[in-house]
Amino acid sequence: MKKIELGLFPTPLQKSSLSIELGNICLYLKRDDLCGIGFGGNKVRKLEYILADAIAKGADCVVTGGGSRSNQTVAAAACCAKAGLEVHIVIPESAPNVTKSLITLSGGILHTTPDGQRSTLTKTMRNVAKELQAQGQTPYTIPVGASSPLGAVGYVEAMREICSQAAELNIAIDHVICCGGTGNTYAGVALGAKLYSPKTRATVISIGRRFAHKETLLRQIHKTEALLKCESGIELDDLHIHFSCGKGAGLPSVKGWEAIKRMVAAEGIFLDPYYTGKAFAGLMELSQYETLHPGENVVFLHTGGMVSLIGETS
């Protein structure tokens, strides 16, 4: 599968001092927030494959979009700048000024919508692409959140990377836990775990309810398998969802803020209130529910979110 090199990989797999506080598990942080482009985060691995596909198909510009707290829009602007592609970003008018500024600073061309509904964003992206075609350009559209089978491939490969690092540390990963908005990152993680570390339990902490059913996730995984031309034998029982939504996607939660403060106090590492903060709050709940057992090696995938944090606190 072709990709272009955008980030600095492998990212660190870092032992956390929070292990004792979390029931004596052995906690490791997979630092995809430190992947070396823009503000880092999980979108970079996805965009390495997606932008390679855009270039292979002769695109001279990219169209994508996201909600008001989207990290993907800023990541796409930075990655397209590095790849030498013109990029058009669709976001709601209500998006924080810092998000808009970072996109335009990266050379992105902004298009705003009156609301952040996925249907509104997608329709506007389609219209922008049509306008670009009419002007003689060749646009390539990236779905909201870079959620596609190609995007998931980035996290199949991330699991291979994690397994390689675990082998160097002479440990076996018992659990890998990540955040989920659309479930696309988790689709890659779960498939990668099944392929490269079948005994590892992959859990997604849902910060919304877009993929409340495992069947939705399994369909994403099967599409990724088809793209990779592989069969993992993954089943519904291999998928694990824990909800840490608070009042829903796009809204911070009390437990999420508590998790952010706890991580900063222990490690000096920032999480964000919409994604990773909620996800780590979910991990803390799993340790309390004794789903995670003393001595088990648990990897928490830090998928970034600094743009969301800055937008919320500014």
TAMO-V919096 format. One record per run of one state. SS is the DSSP state (hx for helix, st for strand, lp for the rest). FROM is the first residue (numbers start at 1). TO is the last residue. If there is no record, write none. Layout:
ss: (SS & SS)
from: (FROM & FROM)
to: (TO & TO)
//
This chain:
ss: (lp & st & lp & hx & lp & st & hx & lp & hx & lp & st & lp & hx & lp & st & lp & hx & lp & st & lp & hx & lp & st & lp & hx & lp & hx & lp & st & lp & hx & lp & st & lp & hx & lp & hx & lp & st & lp & hx & lp & hx & lp & st & lp & hx & lp)
from: (1 & 13 & 16 & 17 & 20 & 26 & 32 & 35 & 43 & 57 & 61 & 66 & 72 & 84 & 86 & 93 & 97 & 106 & 109 & 114 & 118 & 135 & 139 & 142 & 144 & 147 & 149 & 169 & 175 & 181 & 184 & 197 & 201 & 207 & 214 & 229 & 236 & 239 & 240 & 244 & 254 & 268 & 276 & 289 & 297 & 303 & 306 & 314)
to: (12 & 15 & 16 & 19 & 25 & 31 & 34 & 42 & 56 & 60 & 65 & 71 & 83 & 85 & 92 & 96 & 105 & 108 & 113 & 117 & 134 & 138 & 141 & 143 & 146 & 148 & 168 & 174 & 180 & 183 & 196 & 200 & 206 & 213 & 228 & 235 & 238 & 239 & 243 & 253 & 267 & 275 & 288 & 296 & 302 & 305 & 313 & 314)
//
